[in-house]
Structure formats: structure tokens, C-alpha cells
Amino acid sequence: MPTPTTTGKGMHHLGLATKDMEATLDFYEGVLGFPAVVCETIALEQGGAVRHAFLDAGGGELVAFMEFNGVEVRGEPFDFDAGINRGLGFRGGVIHFAFRVDDAAELEKKRLDLIGKGVEVTEVVDHGWCRSIYFMDPNGLQLEFCHLSVELGEAQAAGRHTEAWRRWARR
């Protein structure tokens, strides 16, 4: 079997939408510790403006949010569900975003830190090849902190989840 090669350079940024930039910045900066590195306002020709903020998620990767103010589409105020899953009719966190941590100790530290900041977070979920915790941001986006528990070459599709994960997914 040929050895797979990676041609990508990694992710530059993940672009998402928000209806409340202040709550989003408070959460990502104040709770997750991702500092804003670029914040700009873009005036649109057709009217309205877009606030755009880029936050440093670590490892050279950014998370960006756009907030639409006074923007209309076909004469109607631009409206959307920033939580993505609900707007697509998905229950739970089918579409979610995972941030890397190095090991089990860092994962537990993140979990306790989130709880200490009033965030509802799952128990550690053991997927067999990685371990995760899940929580929501103010936009209704499901987020995850995750670390590999085995080398990827050793990972086997266990197809099992802990009861904590099942409870979270049924929400």
C-alpha cells in the first residue's frame, strides 16, 4: 500500500458567523484564551457593514468571525442561524470544531477551567483513539478539545462512545 502524503500546509483560518460579536469575543478571548489578532470593519457597497475578527487558536491557526450589521439580502435583513447545525436540521453537534490539546492532563485542565468559568462541558469522552470534551459557544456552535490517545497508524475504528457522550449528543 502506498504511503499517503500530505500536500496541504495546514489550516490558516476557520471562518464562521456570529450575531453578537461582543459575546463571541468575550467567550473566545476570556473563556478559551484565544486573543484577537485582527479586528476590522468592512463597509459594504450595498449598505451595511461586516465586523470581522480573527482570533489566535494556537499553532499558527486562526478562528474568524463575521458579524453582519444593517446588511440586507433581496430587501430583507440578512438573517441566519449562527449555530449551523440547527439551521441544517441536525440534532446535536454533527458540525463541530475541535481544538487540539497535547495530552490527558491538559484536556482535564481545560475541562476544569471551562467548568470554573461557568461553561457546561461533558465528561472526558474516550473514542478509543482520541479523548475529547464537548461544550457550546454563545453562537450555539459545538466545540471540542481533543488529544490523540494512540498514534494515528495504530488507531482502530472502535465505534464506541461513553455514556457521557451519548447524553450530550441527545440534547
Phi, psi and omega in degrees: 000132180292149177283126179292146177242150178258123179260346180282164179255004185102180183268134174278302176206157175253122183259125182228169180248154175219152172261350183218090183298322182297314178296323179295313179295319177302317182289307186291323177278308187282324182266310183273342180078025178266104183289142173288131181248336175216129173228127182218159173240130182247115177282132181265141180304319183281001180109153182086180182212158177240124170271134185229124180232135177248129181242142182277110179270359180100161177061024181079008181255143184241152169243128182243143176234142175241134176241126184262124182237121178068020181268134178241147174237120182052042176079003179245146175304135179293121182228148182197167175258108182295343181283353177062301184301311181300317181297333178265359179083014178273144173261139180079203188251054178306309175265119181210172184229128184249133176253138186281138165237162189280325188200180183297323181295317179293323178298314179294323177298316177299317181300310181295324178296316178298314179301316179298336179263011175083015180270133175284124185222148180287168165294169175293130180255123179263111180270002181095322180241344175210164177235144188218159164232150184234145179200172183245149172266176183293347179271357184086014177274134175279130178242162183213142163253138189214146171223149176287135178255350173218162175296144183303325178296338181265350185296135176238141180290095183284330179065026180233151179223154179282164179298327178300318178294318180299318178298316181296317183294334181278352183299000000 
